[in-house]
Amino acid sequence: MVEFFQAGGFVMFFVLGFGALAIAAAVYFARSPDDRRLGMVRALSRTTLFSMLAGIATDFAAVFHNVPNHPEWLEGTSLPMVVMTGFAEALAPAILGFTLLALASLVTAVGMRRLPDPQGA
């Protein structure tokens, strides 16, 4: 797990932090459903998504910048293998972010189920 987190780079701290906040907001919403609390869940989920996208872009930029600058990495291996490894590492923020967003969505669904029916049925 530590290697996975390191593969994603520094931005993983942002993805984890914002994702944890989104889950906490979802738990708060599920415990006491209210439309105002739902807005916070949505906003923090978007923040998690945008930090995740920034992380993916940063990691891909690092791959595209570093592979051409290190020809020694290609000795004994092929360019596709090096690039595929870089791509796998670059997708780490997406894996973490989408997992956290899925958990936040699941908890939010519980809160949605508990919202009072506006028709009073």
PyMOL CGO cylinders between C-alpha atoms (Angstrom):
from pymol import cmd
from pymol.cgo import CYLINDER

trace = [
    CYLINDER, 0.00, 0.00, 0.00, 2.86, 2.36, 0.75, 0.3, 1, 1, 1, 1, 1, 1,
    CYLINDER, 2.86, 2.36, 0.75, 4.35, 1.67, -2.68, 0.3, 1, 1, 1, 1, 1, 1,
    CYLINDER, 4.35, 1.67, -2.68, 1.00, 2.41, -4.30, 0.3, 1, 1, 1, 1, 1, 1,
    CYLINDER, 1.00, 2.41, -4.30, 0.76, 5.70, -2.42, 0.3, 1, 1, 1, 1, 1, 1,
    CYLINDER, 0.76, 5.70, -2.42, 4.35, 6.64, -3.35, 0.3, 1, 1, 1, 1, 1, 1,
    CYLINDER, 4.35, 6.64, -3.35, 3.71, 5.78, -7.00, 0.3, 1, 1, 1, 1, 1, 1,
    CYLINDER, 3.71, 5.78, -7.00, 1.02, 8.46, -7.17, 0.3, 1, 1, 1, 1, 1, 1,
    CYLINDER, 1.02, 8.46, -7.17, 3.29, 11.13, -5.76, 0.3, 1, 1, 1, 1, 1, 1,
    CYLINDER, 3.29, 11.13, -5.76, 2.64, 14.08, -3.47, 0.3, 1, 1, 1, 1, 1, 1,
    CYLINDER, 2.64, 14.08, -3.47, -0.83, 14.74, -4.87, 0.3, 1, 1, 1, 1, 1, 1,
    CYLINDER, -0.83, 14.74, -4.87, -2.05, 11.52, -3.25, 0.3, 1, 1, 1, 1, 1, 1,
    CYLINDER, -2.05, 11.52, -3.25, -2.15, 13.42, 0.07, 0.3, 1, 1, 1, 1, 1, 1,
    CYLINDER, -2.15, 13.42, 0.07, -4.67, 15.85, -1.45, 0.3, 1, 1, 1, 1, 1, 1,
    CYLINDER, -4.67, 15.85, -1.45, -6.77, 13.07, -2.96, 0.3, 1, 1, 1, 1, 1, 1,
    CYLINDER, -6.77, 13.07, -2.96, -6.78, 11.20, 0.35, 0.3, 1, 1, 1, 1, 1, 1,
    CYLINDER, -6.78, 11.20, 0.35, -7.54, 14.31, 2.39, 0.3, 1, 1, 1, 1, 1, 1,
    CYLINDER, -7.54, 14.31, 2.39, -10.36, 15.60, 0.21, 0.3, 1, 1, 1, 1, 1, 1,
    CYLINDER, -10.36, 15.60, 0.21, -11.76, 12.08, -0.19, 0.3, 1, 1, 1, 1, 1, 1,
    CYLINDER, -11.76, 12.08, -0.19, -11.76, 11.57, 3.58, 0.3, 1, 1, 1, 1, 1, 1,
    CYLINDER, -11.76, 11.57, 3.58, -13.56, 14.90, 4.00, 0.3, 1, 1, 1, 1, 1, 1,
    CYLINDER, -13.56, 14.90, 4.00, -16.14, 13.84, 1.41, 0.3, 1, 1, 1, 1, 1, 1,
    CYLINDER, -16.14, 13.84, 1.41, -16.75, 10.59, 3.28, 0.3, 1, 1, 1, 1, 1, 1,
    CYLINDER, -16.75, 10.59, 3.28, -17.02, 12.44, 6.59, 0.3, 1, 1, 1, 1, 1, 1,
    CYLINDER, -17.02, 12.44, 6.59, -19.54, 14.86, 5.06, 0.3, 1, 1, 1, 1, 1, 1,
    CYLINDER, -19.54, 14.86, 5.06, -21.48, 11.90, 3.66, 0.3, 1, 1, 1, 1, 1, 1,
    CYLINDER, -21.48, 11.90, 3.66, -21.58, 10.26, 7.10, 0.3, 1, 1, 1, 1, 1, 1,
    CYLINDER, -21.58, 10.26, 7.10, -22.80, 13.55, 8.62, 0.3, 1, 1, 1, 1, 1, 1,
    CYLINDER, -22.80, 13.55, 8.62, -25.47, 13.75, 5.91, 0.3, 1, 1, 1, 1, 1, 1,
    CYLINDER, -25.47, 13.75, 5.91, -26.52, 10.10, 6.39, 0.3, 1, 1, 1, 1, 1, 1,
    CYLINDER, -26.52, 10.10, 6.39, -26.89, 10.59, 10.16, 0.3, 1, 1, 1, 1, 1, 1,
    CYLINDER, -26.89, 10.59, 10.16, -28.99, 13.72, 9.76, 0.3, 1, 1, 1, 1, 1, 1,
    CYLINDER, -28.99, 13.72, 9.76, -30.27, 14.12, 6.18, 0.3, 1, 1, 1, 1, 1, 1,
    CYLINDER, -30.27, 14.12, 6.18, -30.70, 17.71, 5.04, 0.3, 1, 1, 1, 1, 1, 1,
    CYLINDER, -30.70, 17.71, 5.04, -30.41, 19.30, 1.61, 0.3, 1, 1, 1, 1, 1, 1,
    CYLINDER, -30.41, 19.30, 1.61, -27.80, 21.77, 2.89, 0.3, 1, 1, 1, 1, 1, 1,
    CYLINDER, -27.80, 21.77, 2.89, -25.58, 18.93, 4.05, 0.3, 1, 1, 1, 1, 1, 1,
    CYLINDER, -25.58, 18.93, 4.05, -26.02, 17.21, 0.71, 0.3, 1, 1, 1, 1, 1, 1,
    CYLINDER, -26.02, 17.21, 0.71, -24.55, 20.28, -0.98, 0.3, 1, 1, 1, 1, 1, 1,
    CYLINDER, -24.55, 20.28, -0.98, -21.40, 19.91, 1.12, 0.3, 1, 1, 1, 1, 1, 1,
    CYLINDER, -21.40, 19.91, 1.12, -21.06, 16.26, 0.12, 0.3, 1, 1, 1, 1, 1, 1,
    CYLINDER, -21.06, 16.26, 0.12, -21.37, 17.21, -3.54, 0.3, 1, 1, 1, 1, 1, 1,
    CYLINDER, -21.37, 17.21, -3.54, -18.85, 20.04, -3.24, 0.3, 1, 1, 1, 1, 1, 1,
    CYLINDER, -18.85, 20.04, -3.24, -16.27, 17.89, -1.44, 0.3, 1, 1, 1, 1, 1, 1,
    CYLINDER, -16.27, 17.89, -1.44, -16.80, 15.08, -3.95, 0.3, 1, 1, 1, 1, 1, 1,
    CYLINDER, -16.80, 15.08, -3.95, -16.09, 17.50, -6.80, 0.3, 1, 1, 1, 1, 1, 1,
    CYLINDER, -16.09, 17.50, -6.80, -13.01, 18.73, -4.96, 0.3, 1, 1, 1, 1, 1, 1,
    CYLINDER, -13.01, 18.73, -4.96, -11.82, 15.14, -4.67, 0.3, 1, 1, 1, 1, 1, 1,
    CYLINDER, -11.82, 15.14, -4.67, -12.47, 14.58, -8.37, 0.3, 1, 1, 1, 1, 1, 1,
    CYLINDER, -12.47, 14.58, -8.37, -10.57, 17.70, -9.41, 0.3, 1, 1, 1, 1, 1, 1,
    CYLINDER, -10.57, 17.70, -9.41, -7.60, 16.90, -7.16, 0.3, 1, 1, 1, 1, 1, 1,
    CYLINDER, -7.60, 16.90, -7.16, -7.58, 13.42, -8.63, 0.3, 1, 1, 1, 1, 1, 1,
    CYLINDER, -7.58, 13.42, -8.63, -7.56, 14.79, -12.19, 0.3, 1, 1, 1, 1, 1, 1,
    CYLINDER, -7.56, 14.79, -12.19, -4.77, 17.21, -11.30, 0.3, 1, 1, 1, 1, 1, 1,
    CYLINDER, -4.77, 17.21, -11.30, -2.79, 14.30, -9.88, 0.3, 1, 1, 1, 1, 1, 1,
    CYLINDER, -2.79, 14.30, -9.88, -3.25, 12.19, -12.99, 0.3, 1, 1, 1, 1, 1, 1,
    CYLINDER, -3.25, 12.19, -12.99, -2.16, 15.10, -15.20, 0.3, 1, 1, 1, 1, 1, 1,
    CYLINDER, -2.16, 15.10, -15.20, 0.87, 15.77, -13.01, 0.3, 1, 1, 1, 1, 1, 1,
    CYLINDER, 0.87, 15.77, -13.01, 1.89, 12.12, -13.01, 0.3, 1, 1, 1, 1, 1, 1,
    CYLINDER, 1.89, 12.12, -13.01, 1.51, 11.77, -16.79, 0.3, 1, 1, 1, 1, 1, 1,
    CYLINDER, 1.51, 11.77, -16.79, 3.55, 14.94, -17.27, 0.3, 1, 1, 1, 1, 1, 1,
    CYLINDER, 3.55, 14.94, -17.27, 6.26, 13.42, -15.09, 0.3, 1, 1, 1, 1, 1, 1,
    CYLINDER, 6.26, 13.42, -15.09, 6.30, 10.26, -17.20, 0.3, 1, 1, 1, 1, 1, 1,
    CYLINDER, 6.30, 10.26, -17.20, 6.46, 12.20, -20.47, 0.3, 1, 1, 1, 1, 1, 1,
    CYLINDER, 6.46, 12.20, -20.47, 9.21, 14.43, -19.11, 0.3, 1, 1, 1, 1, 1, 1,
    CYLINDER, 9.21, 14.43, -19.11, 11.38, 11.81, -17.41, 0.3, 1, 1, 1, 1, 1, 1,
    CYLINDER, 11.38, 11.81, -17.41, 11.37, 8.90, -19.86, 0.3, 1, 1, 1, 1, 1, 1,
    CYLINDER, 11.37, 8.90, -19.86, 13.11, 10.81, -22.70, 0.3, 1, 1, 1, 1, 1, 1,
    CYLINDER, 13.11, 10.81, -22.70, 15.63, 12.30, -20.26, 0.3, 1, 1, 1, 1, 1, 1,
    CYLINDER, 15.63, 12.30, -20.26, 16.81, 8.90, -18.99, 0.3, 1, 1, 1, 1, 1, 1,
    CYLINDER, 16.81, 8.90, -18.99, 17.96, 6.71, -21.88, 0.3, 1, 1, 1, 1, 1, 1,
    CYLINDER, 17.96, 6.71, -21.88, 19.67, 4.38, -19.37, 0.3, 1, 1, 1, 1, 1, 1,
    CYLINDER, 19.67, 4.38, -19.37, 16.20, 3.22, -18.28, 0.3, 1, 1, 1, 1, 1, 1,
    CYLINDER, 16.20, 3.22, -18.28, 15.81, 1.58, -21.67, 0.3, 1, 1, 1, 1, 1, 1,
    CYLINDER, 15.81, 1.58, -21.67, 18.91, -0.63, -21.37, 0.3, 1, 1, 1, 1, 1, 1,
    CYLINDER, 18.91, -0.63, -21.37, 17.79, -4.25, -21.19, 0.3, 1, 1, 1, 1, 1, 1,
    CYLINDER, 17.79, -4.25, -21.19, 14.14, -3.37, -21.47, 0.3, 1, 1, 1, 1, 1, 1,
    CYLINDER, 14.14, -3.37, -21.47, 11.80, -1.88, -24.01, 0.3, 1, 1, 1, 1, 1, 1,
    CYLINDER, 11.80, -1.88, -24.01, 10.26, 1.55, -24.21, 0.3, 1, 1, 1, 1, 1, 1,
    CYLINDER, 10.26, 1.55, -24.21, 6.68, 0.19, -24.04, 0.3, 1, 1, 1, 1, 1, 1,
    CYLINDER, 6.68, 0.19, -24.04, 7.44, -1.53, -20.71, 0.3, 1, 1, 1, 1, 1, 1,
    CYLINDER, 7.44, -1.53, -20.71, 8.88, 1.66, -19.21, 0.3, 1, 1, 1, 1, 1, 1,
    CYLINDER, 8.88, 1.66, -19.21, 5.96, 3.74, -20.43, 0.3, 1, 1, 1, 1, 1, 1,
    CYLINDER, 5.96, 3.74, -20.43, 3.39, 1.18, -19.23, 0.3, 1, 1, 1, 1, 1, 1,
    CYLINDER, 3.39, 1.18, -19.23, 4.97, 1.22, -15.78, 0.3, 1, 1, 1, 1, 1, 1,
    CYLINDER, 4.97, 1.22, -15.78, 4.81, 5.01, -15.78, 0.3, 1, 1, 1, 1, 1, 1,
    CYLINDER, 4.81, 5.01, -15.78, 1.18, 4.96, -16.87, 0.3, 1, 1, 1, 1, 1, 1,
    CYLINDER, 1.18, 4.96, -16.87, 0.32, 2.48, -14.10, 0.3, 1, 1, 1, 1, 1, 1,
    CYLINDER, 0.32, 2.48, -14.10, 1.90, 4.78, -11.53, 0.3, 1, 1, 1, 1, 1, 1,
    CYLINDER, 1.90, 4.78, -11.53, 0.18, 7.83, -13.05, 0.3, 1, 1, 1, 1, 1, 1,
    CYLINDER, 0.18, 7.83, -13.05, -3.23, 6.22, -12.55, 0.3, 1, 1, 1, 1, 1, 1,
    CYLINDER, -3.23, 6.22, -12.55, -2.73, 5.75, -8.79, 0.3, 1, 1, 1, 1, 1, 1,
    CYLINDER, -2.73, 5.75, -8.79, -4.59, 9.00, -7.94, 0.3, 1, 1, 1, 1, 1, 1,
    CYLINDER, -4.59, 9.00, -7.94, -7.56, 7.79, -10.00, 0.3, 1, 1, 1, 1, 1, 1,
    CYLINDER, -7.56, 7.79, -10.00, -7.66, 4.44, -8.22, 0.3, 1, 1, 1, 1, 1, 1,
    CYLINDER, -7.66, 4.44, -8.22, -7.56, 6.05, -4.80, 0.3, 1, 1, 1, 1, 1, 1,
    CYLINDER, -7.56, 6.05, -4.80, -9.90, 8.89, -5.72, 0.3, 1, 1, 1, 1, 1, 1,
    CYLINDER, -9.90, 8.89, -5.72, -12.58, 6.78, -7.36, 0.3, 1, 1, 1, 1, 1, 1,
    CYLINDER, -12.58, 6.78, -7.36, -12.51, 4.35, -4.44, 0.3, 1, 1, 1, 1, 1, 1,
    CYLINDER, -12.51, 4.35, -4.44, -13.06, 7.17, -1.96, 0.3, 1, 1, 1, 1, 1, 1,
    CYLINDER, -13.06, 7.17, -1.96, -15.78, 8.71, -4.14, 0.3, 1, 1, 1, 1, 1, 1,
    CYLINDER, -15.78, 8.71, -4.14, -17.53, 5.34, -4.37, 0.3, 1, 1, 1, 1, 1, 1,
    CYLINDER, -17.53, 5.34, -4.37, -17.55, 5.05, -0.58, 0.3, 1, 1, 1, 1, 1, 1,
    CYLINDER, -17.55, 5.05, -0.58, -18.83, 8.61, -0.20, 0.3, 1, 1, 1, 1, 1, 1,
    CYLINDER, -18.83, 8.61, -0.20, -21.57, 7.88, -2.75, 0.3, 1, 1, 1, 1, 1, 1,
    CYLINDER, -21.57, 7.88, -2.75, -22.60, 4.71, -0.94, 0.3, 1, 1, 1, 1, 1, 1,
    CYLINDER, -22.60, 4.71, -0.94, -22.93, 6.53, 2.37, 0.3, 1, 1, 1, 1, 1, 1,
    CYLINDER, -22.93, 6.53, 2.37, -24.75, 9.40, 0.65, 0.3, 1, 1, 1, 1, 1, 1,
    CYLINDER, -24.75, 9.40, 0.65, -27.23, 6.89, -0.78, 0.3, 1, 1, 1, 1, 1, 1,
    CYLINDER, -27.23, 6.89, -0.78, -28.11, 5.84, 2.77, 0.3, 1, 1, 1, 1, 1, 1,
    CYLINDER, -28.11, 5.84, 2.77, -28.78, 9.47, 3.63, 0.3, 1, 1, 1, 1, 1, 1,
    CYLINDER, -28.78, 9.47, 3.63, -30.87, 9.96, 0.51, 0.3, 1, 1, 1, 1, 1, 1,
    CYLINDER, -30.87, 9.96, 0.51, -33.01, 7.00, 1.53, 0.3, 1, 1, 1, 1, 1, 1,
    CYLINDER, -33.01, 7.00, 1.53, -33.54, 8.61, 4.93, 0.3, 1, 1, 1, 1, 1, 1,
    CYLINDER, -33.54, 8.61, 4.93, -34.60, 12.01, 3.55, 0.3, 1, 1, 1, 1, 1, 1,
    CYLINDER, -34.60, 12.01, 3.55, -38.20, 12.82, 4.38, 0.3, 1, 1, 1, 1, 1, 1,
    CYLINDER, -38.20, 12.82, 4.38, -40.64, 12.36, 1.53, 0.3, 1, 1, 1, 1, 1, 1,
    CYLINDER, -40.64, 12.36, 1.53, -41.66, 15.84, 0.26, 0.3, 1, 1, 1, 1, 1, 1,
    CYLINDER, -41.66, 15.84, 0.26, -45.20, 14.59, -0.54, 0.3, 1, 1, 1, 1, 1, 1,
    CYLINDER, -45.20, 14.59, -0.54, -45.59, 13.16, 2.95, 0.3, 1, 1, 1, 1, 1, 1,
    CYLINDER, -45.59, 13.16, 2.95, -46.48, 9.71, 1.63, 0.3, 1, 1, 1, 1, 1, 1,
]
cmd.load_cgo(trace, "trace")
